[in-house]
Amino acid sequence: MTSDPYSSWEDDDLASLAHGFRGDLYEGQVALVTGGAGGIGRAICMLLSRLGAQVVTCGRDEAKLQELSDSFAGLNVEILTIPANVRDPEEVSGLIGEVWSACGSLDLVVNNAGGQFAAPANDISPKGWAAVLETNLYGPWFVMQAAARTWIEKNRGGSIVNIGTITGRASVGIPHTAAARAGAAGLAASLSVEWAPHDIRINTVAVGVVRSPGLVNYPDAARPSFDHNPQRRLGDVQDVAQAVAFLGSPATASFITGEVFHVAGGEQIWGEYWALGKPDYFRIDDPSNSPSSR
């Protein structure tokens, strides 16, 4: 893979990338990954499949789901795709029911579906605001609730891993995303306590900037922020997939719940991300060049 931030691994690469798990970690288990046709979603679906899981994914675009299924099938990886919009609670309820009907079980839910766009706050319309909140906050809520209801009804536990972003810091240019993702992290923490008696674990993977075609949605002015973390590089979709595999399995993370697990190169402790580019107002000159230092 090149250093192009807008590129990612091809499916045949994902099928052979090294990972840190035993090959049968998810043998006999069923995993639902929302938004599996995207860059991070594909990596999660592929890794869980390689680890023995029967993977189901959903999305709104049937053509993209078909392309994903065909591509994986060409690599002898079987994946079940179900068209569904996570923003619609009735479709989500039907999705969860279909997973149980088709697979006879549900062990892991990965809330990966998401989306946002960069814009000045004053330019975000009510419709644009609602779309981001519905996708990144309402969607995970509908999926978690529907999955938990079935687990509780069947008197069995399960695991949920939500894909989120770094919270607690300003996200200039994507305030709708900041609101939705912070809400989703708080929601996951609350539910991890309420549903702990039912043996349901819930964790969040807070993702920094990783190489993915999705980065094309940000202007060129954002590129200087892409590697603004202590490691001074972009992450990889496989990094995220391995975090999901670790947190999702009771064999590796049975005593971990309510956690926000950062896969961000340390960006949560140092770095700046400016989705629309850094405004001149916040640029600080090198002190050695200031008059007072001469």
C-alpha positions as CSV (number, residue, x, y, z in Angstrom):
1,M,0.0,0.0,0.0
2,T,1.3,3.5,-0.9
3,S,1.4,6.5,1.5
4,D,-1.6,8.0,-0.2
5,P,-4.0,8.8,2.7
6,Y,-7.0,8.1,0.4
7,S,-5.9,4.5,-0.3
8,S,-6.5,1.4,1.7
9,W,-5.9,-2.3,1.4
10,E,-7.5,-4.3,-1.4
11,D,-9.7,-7.2,-0.3
12,D,-7.0,-9.7,-1.3
13,D,-4.5,-7.9,0.9
14,L,-6.9,-7.9,3.8
15,A,-7.3,-11.7,3.3
16,S,-3.6,-12.3,4.0
17,L,-2.5,-9.5,6.4
18,A,-0.7,-10.6,9.5
19,H,-2.7,-10.4,12.7
20,G,-2.2,-11.2,16.4
21,F,-4.9,-13.8,17.1
22,R,-5.4,-17.5,17.0
23,G,-7.2,-18.6,13.8
24,D,-10.3,-20.0,15.6
25,L,-10.9,-17.2,18.0
26,Y,-14.4,-16.6,16.6
27,E,-15.2,-20.1,15.5
28,G,-18.9,-20.9,15.7
29,Q,-19.8,-17.3,16.5
30,V,-22.0,-14.9,14.5
31,A,-20.9,-11.3,14.1
32,L,-23.0,-8.4,12.7
33,V,-21.0,-5.5,11.3
34,T,-23.0,-2.5,10.2
35,G,-21.6,-0.5,7.3
36,G,-19.3,-3.3,6.2
37,A,-18.8,-2.1,2.6
38,G,-16.7,0.9,3.6
39,G,-12.9,0.9,4.2
40,I,-12.9,0.2,8.0
41,G,-16.0,-2.0,7.7
42,R,-14.4,-4.2,5.1
43,A,-11.3,-4.8,7.2
44,I,-13.5,-5.7,10.2
45,C,-15.6,-8.1,8.2
46,M,-12.5,-9.8,6.7
47,L,-10.6,-10.2,9.9
48,L,-13.6,-11.6,11.8
49,S,-14.3,-14.0,8.9
50,R,-10.6,-15.1,8.9
51,L,-11.0,-15.8,12.7
52,G,-13.9,-18.2,12.1
53,A,-16.9,-15.9,12.6
54,Q,-20.0,-16.1,10.4
55,V,-20.2,-12.4,9.4
56,V,-23.3,-10.5,8.5
57,T,-23.2,-6.9,7.3
58,C,-25.8,-4.4,6.4
59,G,-26.0,-1.1,4.5
60,R,-28.3,1.1,2.5
61,D,-26.7,0.6,-0.9
62,E,-27.5,-2.8,-2.3
63,A,-25.0,-2.4,-5.1
64,K,-22.2,-1.9,-2.7
65,L,-23.3,-4.8,-0.6
66,Q,-23.3,-7.0,-3.7
67,E,-19.9,-5.9,-4.7
68,L,-18.6,-6.7,-1.2
69,S,-20.2,-10.1,-1.2
70,D,-18.8,-10.9,-4.7
71,S,-15.3,-9.7,-3.9
72,F,-15.2,-11.7,-0.7
73,A,-16.6,-14.8,-2.4
74,G,-13.8,-14.6,-4.9
75,L,-11.4,-15.0,-2.0
76,N,-13.4,-18.0,-0.6
77,V,-14.8,-15.8,2.2
78,E,-18.6,-16.1,2.7
79,I,-20.4,-13.1,4.1
80,L,-24.2,-12.5,4.4
81,T,-25.4,-9.1,3.4
82,I,-28.7,-7.6,4.4
83,P,-30.0,-4.2,3.1
84,A,-31.0,-2.1,6.1
85,N,-30.8,1.5,7.2
86,V,-29.6,1.8,10.8
87,R,-31.4,5.1,11.1
88,D,-34.8,3.3,10.9
89,P,-35.7,1.5,14.1
90,E,-38.1,-0.8,12.3
91,E,-35.5,-1.8,9.7
92,V,-33.0,-2.4,12.5
93,S,-35.5,-4.6,14.3
94,G,-36.0,-6.6,11.1
95,L,-32.3,-6.8,10.6
96,I,-31.6,-8.3,14.0
97,G,-34.5,-10.8,13.5
98,E,-33.2,-11.8,10.1
99,V,-29.7,-12.5,11.6
100,W,-31.2,-14.8,14.2
101,S,-33.4,-16.5,11.6
102,A,-30.5,-17.0,9.1
103,C,-27.7,-17.8,11.5
104,G,-29.4,-19.1,14.6
105,S,-27.3,-16.9,16.8
106,L,-25.8,-13.5,17.4
107,D,-22.6,-13.1,19.5
108,L,-21.0,-9.8,18.5
109,V,-22.4,-6.6,17.2
110,V,-20.1,-4.0,15.7
111,N,-21.6,-0.6,15.2
112,N,-19.4,0.6,12.4
113,A,-21.8,2.5,10.1
114,G,-21.3,6.2,10.3
115,G,-20.7,9.3,8.2
116,Q,-20.1,13.0,8.4
117,F,-19.1,16.0,6.4
118,A,-16.9,19.0,7.1
119,A,-18.5,22.4,7.1
120,P,-18.4,25.7,9.1
121,A,-20.9,25.5,11.9
122,N,-22.9,28.4,10.5
123,D,-23.4,26.6,7.2
124,I,-24.8,23.3,8.6
125,S,-28.5,23.0,7.8
126,P,-31.0,21.3,10.1
127,K,-31.2,18.5,7.6
128,G,-27.4,18.0,7.6
129,W,-27.2,18.1,11.3
130,A,-30.0,15.6,11.7
131,A,-28.4,13.2,9.2
132,V,-25.2,13.0,11.1
133,L,-26.8,12.7,14.5
134,E,-29.2,10.0,13.2
135,T,-26.4,8.0,11.6
136,N,-23.8,8.3,14.4
137,L,-26.0,8.4,17.5
138,Y,-29.5,7.2,16.8
139,G,-28.3,4.3,14.6
140,P,-26.0,2.7,17.2
141,W,-28.7,3.2,19.8
142,F,-31.3,1.4,17.7
143,V,-28.9,-1.5,16.9
144,M,-27.7,-1.9,20.5
145,Q,-31.3,-1.8,21.9
146,A,-32.6,-4.4,19.4
147,A,-29.6,-6.7,19.9
148,A,-29.8,-6.4,23.7
149,R,-33.6,-7.2,23.7
150,T,-33.0,-10.5,21.9
151,W,-30.1,-11.4,24.2
152,I,-32.1,-10.7,27.3
153,E,-35.2,-12.5,26.0
154,K,-33.0,-15.5,25.2
155,N,-31.2,-15.3,28.5
156,R,-27.8,-15.2,27.0
157,G,-25.0,-12.6,26.8
158,G,-23.3,-10.8,23.9
159,S,-20.7,-8.2,23.0
160,I,-21.0,-4.8,21.4
161,V,-18.2,-2.8,19.9
162,N,-18.9,0.7,18.7
163,I,-16.6,2.6,16.3
164,G,-16.3,6.1,17.5
165,T,-13.8,9.0,17.4
166,I,-11.8,11.0,19.9
167,T,-14.1,13.0,22.2
168,G,-13.5,15.6,24.9
169,R,-11.6,17.9,22.5
170,A,-12.8,20.5,20.1
171,S,-13.6,19.1,16.6
172,V,-13.7,22.3,14.6
173,G,-15.4,21.8,11.2
174,I,-17.4,18.7,12.3
175,P,-19.4,19.9,15.4
176,H,-22.3,17.6,14.5
177,T,-19.9,14.6,14.6
178,A,-18.4,15.7,17.9
179,A,-21.9,15.9,19.4
180,A,-23.0,12.6,18.0
181,R,-19.8,10.6,18.9
182,A,-19.6,12.1,22.4
183,G,-23.3,11.1,22.9
184,A,-22.7,7.6,21.6
185,A,-19.7,7.1,23.9
186,G,-21.8,8.3,26.9
187,L,-24.6,6.1,25.8
188,A,-22.4,3.0,25.5
189,A,-20.9,3.7,29.0
190,S,-24.4,3.9,30.5
191,L,-25.7,0.8,28.8
192,S,-22.6,-1.2,29.8
193,V,-23.6,-0.7,33.4
194,E,-27.3,-1.3,32.9
195,W,-26.9,-4.4,30.9
196,A,-23.9,-5.9,32.8
197,P,-26.2,-8.2,34.8
198,H,-27.3,-9.7,31.5
199,D,-23.6,-10.5,30.6
200,I,-23.6,-7.9,27.8
201,R,-20.3,-6.1,27.3
202,I,-20.1,-2.7,25.4
203,N,-16.9,-1.0,24.4
204,T,-16.0,1.8,22.0
205,V,-13.0,2.0,19.7
206,A,-12.1,5.7,19.3
207,V,-10.4,5.9,15.9
208,G,-7.9,8.6,14.8
209,V,-7.1,9.3,11.2
210,V,-6.6,6.1,9.2
211,R,-5.9,5.6,5.5
212,S,-9.2,5.2,3.8
213,P,-11.1,6.3,0.7
214,G,-13.5,8.1,3.1
215,L,-10.8,10.8,3.7
216,V,-11.7,12.3,0.3
217,N,-14.7,13.9,2.0
218,Y,-12.4,16.4,3.7
219,P,-10.8,19.3,1.9
220,D,-7.1,19.5,1.0
221,A,-6.7,22.0,3.8
222,A,-7.3,19.2,6.3
223,R,-4.4,17.1,5.1
224,P,-1.8,18.7,7.4
225,S,-3.9,17.3,10.3
226,F,-3.9,13.8,9.1
227,D,-0.6,12.8,10.8
228,H,-0.9,15.2,13.8
229,N,-0.3,12.7,16.5
230,P,2.7,11.6,18.6
231,Q,3.6,8.8,16.1
232,R,3.4,11.3,13.2
233,R,1.7,9.0,10.8
234,L,-1.7,7.7,9.7
235,G,-3.3,4.6,11.1
236,D,-4.5,1.6,9.2
237,V,-7.9,0.0,8.8
238,Q,-6.3,-3.3,10.1
239,D,-5.3,-1.5,13.3
240,V,-9.0,-0.8,13.9
241,A,-10.1,-4.3,12.9
242,Q,-7.7,-5.9,15.4
243,A,-8.9,-3.7,18.2
244,V,-12.5,-4.8,17.4
245,A,-11.5,-8.4,17.4
246,F,-9.8,-8.1,20.7
247,L,-12.6,-6.2,22.5
248,G,-15.3,-8.3,21.0
249,S,-14.2,-11.7,22.1
250,P,-14.8,-13.0,25.7
251,A,-11.6,-15.1,25.2
252,T,-9.5,-11.9,25.1
253,A,-11.6,-9.2,26.8
254,S,-14.1,-10.8,29.2
255,F,-13.3,-8.4,32.0
256,I,-13.4,-5.2,29.8
257,T,-16.6,-3.2,29.4
258,G,-17.5,0.4,29.3
259,E,-14.1,1.2,27.9
260,V,-13.0,3.7,25.3
261,F,-10.1,2.1,23.5
262,H,-8.1,4.6,21.4
263,V,-6.6,3.6,18.1
264,A,-5.2,7.0,17.2
265,G,-1.5,7.0,17.5
266,G,-1.8,9.0,20.7
267,E,-3.8,11.8,19.2
268,Q,-6.1,11.8,22.3
269,I,-3.2,13.1,24.3
270,W,-1.4,15.3,21.8
271,G,-2.3,16.7,18.4
272,E,-4.6,19.0,16.5
273,Y,-7.2,18.1,14.0
274,W,-8.7,20.8,11.8
275,A,-11.2,19.4,9.4
276,L,-11.3,22.6,7.4
277,G,-7.7,23.6,7.8
278,K,-6.1,25.5,10.6
279,P,-7.4,29.1,10.8
280,D,-4.7,31.8,10.9
281,Y,-6.0,33.0,14.2
282,F,-4.7,29.8,15.8
283,R,-1.3,29.7,14.2
284,I,1.5,30.4,16.6
285,D,4.8,31.7,15.3
286,D,8.1,30.1,16.2
287,P,9.2,32.1,19.4
288,S,12.7,32.3,18.0
289,N,11.4,34.5,15.2
290,S,9.4,36.9,17.5
291,P,10.8,40.4,18.2
292,S,11.0,39.8,22.0
293,S,13.4,36.9,21.5
294,R,16.0,38.9,19.5
